[in-house]
Amino acid sequence: MGIVPEIVRILLPMIIVGGIAVFVVFRMKHKYKKGTLGKKKSKGAQNLLDSLIPFGMMIGSAVAVLLSIIFSLSLLTSIVFGAGLGLLFGYFAYEIYSKKAESY
């Protein structure tokens, strides 16, 4: 195998996940500057809202490890993609849950 495809195979996951991370960070920074970060009335709901992004990353990493065991995928690449996609899905869950009205 040539050196260029090998370098691309190594760097591509970091570039893709880095792009996802930059997107999420800049969106959250923009929401913070506008003052439109999600706020919930109850402490439990606010804790859940604040934890959605880290939970997404943990679940994405766990799913990636399981997929890496089942299929013949590189563990390191799977964890990188799992955490990145978990970050993205956690951000989307944050957006959806922050707009949802609280019910008592």
Sequence and secondary structure as in RCSB ss.txt:
>XXXX:A:sequence
MGIVPEIVRILLPMIIVGGIAVFVVFRMKHKYKKGTLGKKKSKGAQNLLDSLIPFGMMIGSAVAVLLSIIFSLSL
LTSIVFGAGLGLLFGYFAYEIYSKKAESY
>XXXX:A:secstr
  HHHHHHHHHHHHHHHHHHHHHHHHHHHHHHHHT     SSHHHHHHHHHHHHHHHHHHHHHHHHHHHHTT  H
HHHHHHHHHHHHHHHHHHHHHHHHS    
